[in-house]
Amino acid sequence: MIRFLVNPAAGRGSGGSHIHRLRILASRHGAGLVMSRSAADLTLQARRAVEDGVERLIVVGGDGTMQYAAQALAGTPCALGVIPLGTGNDLAGTLAIPPEIGPAVERALTGAVRAIDLVRVGGELAIGYAGVGFDSEVTRFANQVKHLRGPLVYPYAVIHTLATFRPPRMRVEHDGGAFEGGAMFVVAANLPRFGGGMRIAPDAEIDDGLLDLVIVREIPRRTLLSVFPKVYTGSHVAHPAVTLVRTRRAAITLDRAMTMFGGGEPLVPMKAGEAVEVEVAPGALRVVS
């Protein structure tokens, strides 16, 4: 059994403009189609699909949409089919899903199913990464931007956030040791890319049972601006302020309250002085690739 789950709010509202075509494609393949009404409803509808014995849930939206669906699909036989209609589409890019709706639907219907890892933060799951610091503040602002769409949103948010950002002090414990000091951000990545194509952890593998932990020590704003373009090629990892280690888990403590983000969505609020555990969930989600 196959079912489509569409987020009409994906891509800053552009998802709704494709409903007619998606209904035709779903009908052509004898599949049902459900429209989500909210983020919480995405998870609810995905859970219903699992209960109904759906084998492939073809989800239409961006990385945040996939993440909400994954909360219900993780650990079940139901495979996630990805139709990229979001702002960043980093999961689709990593899985080499075609950006056009027709070919993407064909891939979701006929492609092979594989198991991928997820990032677990408390009771929440993230598909691509969990991060806090400058990157989470950038994502928080980017989610509020209404006059831009696509990959331009994140660079715009970087420039805006840079003007007021004050690096926190943090302690990051991982399998190989610990970091302590001022830091721009820390990201526990399961995908090589985030933010619409930035190769934050260029050698990260989606199914190796490990997280690529990227720590950027505190640097002047001018230096961060000069290094930032290199993230699109992954060459930023050669900068002396960047530490990259592979680990199964990490415990992150900040000197102030901030929100940890993952998949472009808020994951957990962090309190000053209280550690948040991040760990890999090996093979937790079946996807069509």
C-alpha positions as CSV (number, residue, x, y, z in Angstrom):
1,M,0.0,0.0,0.0
2,I,1.2,3.5,-0.9
3,R,0.0,6.8,0.4
4,F,1.0,10.4,-0.3
5,L,1.3,12.9,2.6
6,V,1.5,16.5,1.5
7,N,2.5,19.6,3.5
8,P,0.9,22.5,1.7
9,A,2.9,25.0,3.8
10,A,6.3,23.6,2.5
11,G,8.6,25.8,0.6
12,R,7.1,28.9,2.4
13,G,3.7,28.0,1.0
14,S,4.6,26.8,-2.4
15,G,3.6,23.2,-1.6
16,G,-0.1,24.0,-2.0
17,S,0.4,25.0,-5.7
18,H,1.2,21.4,-6.6
19,I,-1.8,19.7,-5.0
20,H,-3.7,19.2,-8.3
21,R,-0.8,17.5,-10.0
22,L,0.0,15.4,-7.0
23,R,-3.6,14.2,-6.8
24,I,-3.4,13.1,-10.4
25,L,-0.1,11.2,-9.8
26,A,-1.5,9.6,-6.7
27,S,-4.7,8.5,-8.4
28,R,-2.7,7.2,-11.4
29,H,-0.9,4.8,-9.1
30,G,-3.9,3.9,-6.9
31,A,-2.6,5.7,-3.9
32,G,-4.4,7.8,-1.3
33,L,-3.4,11.4,-0.6
34,V,-3.6,13.2,2.7
35,M,-3.0,16.9,3.4
36,S,-1.4,17.9,6.6
37,R,-2.9,20.7,8.7
38,S,0.1,21.4,11.0
39,A,3.5,20.2,12.0
40,A,1.9,18.0,14.7
41,D,-0.6,16.7,12.1
42,L,2.3,15.5,9.9
43,T,3.5,13.2,12.7
44,L,-0.1,12.1,13.4
45,Q,-0.8,11.3,9.7
46,A,2.5,9.4,9.4
47,R,1.6,7.4,12.5
48,R,-1.8,6.5,11.0
49,A,-0.1,5.4,7.8
50,V,2.0,3.0,9.9
51,E,-1.1,1.7,11.7
52,D,-2.9,1.2,8.3
53,G,0.0,-1.0,7.0
54,V,1.2,1.6,4.4
55,E,4.5,0.3,2.9
56,R,5.7,3.5,1.4
57,L,4.6,6.9,2.6
58,I,5.5,9.5,0.0
59,V,6.0,12.7,1.8
60,V,5.9,16.0,0.0
61,G,7.8,18.9,1.6
62,G,11.1,20.1,2.9
63,D,13.6,18.8,5.5
64,G,11.4,19.9,8.4
65,T,8.4,18.0,6.9
66,M,10.5,14.9,6.6
67,Q,11.6,15.3,10.2
68,Y,8.1,15.5,11.5
69,A,7.1,12.4,9.5
70,A,10.2,10.5,10.7
71,Q,9.1,10.9,14.4
72,A,6.4,8.3,13.5
73,L,8.1,6.3,10.8
74,A,11.3,5.5,12.8
75,G,11.6,1.9,13.8
76,T,8.7,0.8,11.6
77,P,8.6,-1.1,8.3
78,C,7.0,1.9,6.5
79,A,9.6,3.5,4.1
80,L,9.8,7.3,3.6
81,G,9.6,8.5,0.0
82,V,10.9,12.0,-0.4
83,I,9.4,14.6,-2.8
84,P,11.5,17.8,-2.2
85,L,9.4,20.9,-2.0
86,G,11.1,22.7,0.8
87,T,13.7,25.5,1.2
88,G,16.8,23.5,1.7
89,N,16.0,19.9,0.6
90,D,19.2,18.5,2.0
91,L,17.9,15.0,2.7
92,A,16.7,14.8,-1.0
93,G,20.1,16.2,-2.2
94,T,22.0,13.6,-0.2
95,L,19.8,10.8,-1.5
96,A,20.1,12.1,-5.1
97,I,16.3,12.5,-5.4
98,P,15.4,14.4,-8.6
99,P,14.2,17.9,-7.9
100,E,11.3,17.7,-10.3
101,I,8.0,16.3,-9.0
102,G,7.4,13.8,-11.7
103,P,10.8,12.0,-11.6
104,A,10.8,12.3,-7.8
105,V,7.5,10.5,-7.5
106,E,8.7,7.8,-9.9
107,R,11.8,7.3,-7.7
108,A,9.7,7.2,-4.6
109,L,7.5,4.5,-6.1
110,T,10.1,2.3,-7.6
111,G,13.5,3.1,-5.9
112,A,15.2,0.7,-3.5
113,V,14.7,1.0,0.2
114,R,17.6,1.4,2.6
115,A,18.0,2.1,6.3
116,I,19.6,5.3,7.4
117,D,20.7,6.7,10.8
118,L,18.9,9.4,12.7
119,V,20.1,11.9,15.3
120,R,18.4,11.4,18.7
121,V,18.1,14.4,21.1
122,G,16.1,13.3,24.2
123,G,12.8,12.1,22.9
124,E,13.2,13.9,19.5
125,L,14.7,12.7,16.3
126,A,16.4,14.7,13.6
127,I,17.2,13.5,10.1
128,G,20.3,15.5,9.2
129,Y,21.8,17.2,12.2
130,A,21.4,18.7,15.6
131,G,23.2,22.0,16.3
132,V,23.3,25.0,18.6
133,G,25.1,28.3,18.5
134,F,25.4,30.6,15.6
135,D,23.9,28.1,13.2
136,S,20.8,27.6,15.3
137,E,20.3,31.4,15.6
138,V,20.7,31.7,11.9
139,T,18.1,29.0,11.3
140,R,15.7,30.6,13.8
141,F,15.9,33.9,11.9
142,A,15.7,32.2,8.5
143,N,12.4,30.6,9.6
144,Q,11.0,34.1,10.1
145,V,12.1,35.4,6.6
146,K,9.0,35.7,4.4
147,H,10.3,37.7,1.4
148,L,12.9,35.2,0.2
149,R,12.7,31.5,-0.9
150,G,15.2,28.8,-1.7
151,P,18.9,28.7,-1.0
152,L,19.2,32.5,-0.7
153,V,17.5,32.5,2.6
154,Y,20.3,31.0,4.7
155,P,23.1,33.4,3.5
156,Y,20.8,36.3,4.1
157,A,20.1,35.0,7.6
158,V,23.9,34.6,8.2
159,I,24.6,38.2,7.5
160,H,21.7,39.4,9.7
161,T,22.5,37.2,12.6
162,L,26.2,38.0,12.6
163,A,25.5,41.6,13.6
164,T,24.2,40.7,17.0
165,F,25.5,37.2,17.8
166,R,27.6,36.7,20.9
167,P,29.4,33.3,21.1
168,P,28.5,31.2,24.1
169,R,31.0,29.2,26.2
170,M,30.3,25.5,25.9
171,R,31.5,22.2,26.9
172,V,31.2,19.3,24.4
173,E,32.0,15.8,25.6
174,H,32.3,13.1,23.0
175,D,33.8,9.6,22.5
176,G,37.3,10.9,21.9
177,G,37.5,13.5,24.7
178,A,36.0,17.0,25.3
179,F,36.1,20.6,24.2
180,E,35.6,23.6,26.5
181,G,35.7,27.2,25.6
182,G,34.1,29.9,23.5
183,A,32.5,28.6,20.4
184,M,30.6,29.9,17.4
185,F,28.6,26.6,17.2
186,V,28.6,22.9,17.4
187,V,26.8,20.6,15.0
188,A,26.3,16.8,15.3
189,A,25.8,15.9,11.6
190,N,24.4,12.8,10.0
191,L,24.2,14.3,6.5
192,P,27.2,15.9,4.8
193,R,25.1,19.0,4.0
194,F,22.6,21.4,5.7
195,G,21.1,24.9,5.1
196,G,20.3,24.2,1.4
197,G,23.6,22.7,0.2
198,M,26.3,23.8,2.6
199,R,28.7,20.9,3.2
200,I,29.0,21.3,6.9
201,A,30.4,17.8,7.4
202,P,31.6,16.9,3.9
203,D,32.6,13.3,4.7
204,A,29.5,12.4,6.9
205,E,27.8,9.2,5.9
206,I,24.1,8.6,6.4
207,D,24.4,5.0,7.5
208,D,27.7,4.5,9.3
209,G,26.4,4.5,12.8
210,L,28.4,7.7,13.7
211,L,27.8,11.4,14.0
212,D,30.3,13.9,12.5
213,L,30.8,16.4,15.3
214,V,31.8,19.9,14.0
215,I,33.0,22.4,16.5
216,V,33.9,25.9,15.4
217,R,35.8,27.8,18.1
218,E,35.2,31.5,18.8
219,I,36.6,33.6,16.0
220,P,36.2,37.3,15.0
221,R,33.1,38.1,12.9
222,R,35.3,39.2,10.0
223,T,37.0,35.8,10.0
224,L,33.7,33.9,10.1
225,L,32.6,35.9,7.1
226,S,35.7,35.0,5.2
227,V,35.4,31.3,6.1
228,F,31.7,31.1,5.5
229,P,31.7,30.7,1.7
230,K,34.1,27.7,2.0
231,V,31.3,25.7,3.6
232,Y,29.7,25.2,0.2
233,T,32.7,23.1,-0.9
234,G,33.5,21.7,2.5
235,S,36.9,23.3,2.6
236,H,36.1,25.1,5.8
237,V,37.1,22.0,7.8
238,A,40.8,22.9,7.1
239,H,40.6,26.1,9.1
240,P,42.4,25.9,12.4
241,A,39.3,27.0,14.3
242,V,37.3,24.0,13.1
243,T,37.4,20.6,14.9
244,L,35.8,17.6,13.4
245,V,35.5,14.3,15.1
246,R,33.4,11.2,14.7
247,T,31.4,10.0,17.6
248,R,28.4,8.0,18.6
249,R,27.2,10.5,21.2
250,A,27.9,14.0,22.6
251,A,26.9,15.9,25.7
252,I,26.6,19.6,25.1
253,T,26.5,22.3,27.9
254,L,26.1,26.0,27.3
255,D,26.6,29.0,29.6
256,R,23.2,30.5,28.5
257,A,19.8,29.4,27.4
258,M,19.5,28.7,23.6
259,T,17.5,26.4,21.4
260,M,19.0,23.4,19.6
261,F,17.8,23.0,16.0
262,G,17.7,20.1,13.6
263,G,16.4,19.7,10.1
264,G,15.5,23.4,10.1
265,E,13.2,23.0,13.1
266,P,13.6,23.6,16.9
267,L,14.4,20.4,18.7
268,V,14.9,21.1,22.4
269,P,15.4,24.3,24.6
270,M,18.7,24.2,26.4
271,K,19.1,25.7,29.8
272,A,22.4,27.3,31.1
273,G,24.6,24.7,32.7
274,E,22.4,21.7,31.9
275,A,23.9,19.1,29.5
276,V,21.8,17.9,26.5
277,E,22.7,14.4,25.1
278,V,22.9,13.9,21.4
279,E,23.4,10.4,20.0
280,V,23.1,8.4,16.8
281,A,20.2,6.1,16.2
282,P,21.6,3.6,13.8
283,G,19.4,2.3,11.0
284,A,16.4,3.9,12.6
285,L,14.6,5.0,9.4
286,R,13.8,3.3,6.1
287,V,13.9,5.6,3.1
288,V,13.5,5.2,-0.7
289,S,16.8,6.3,-2.3
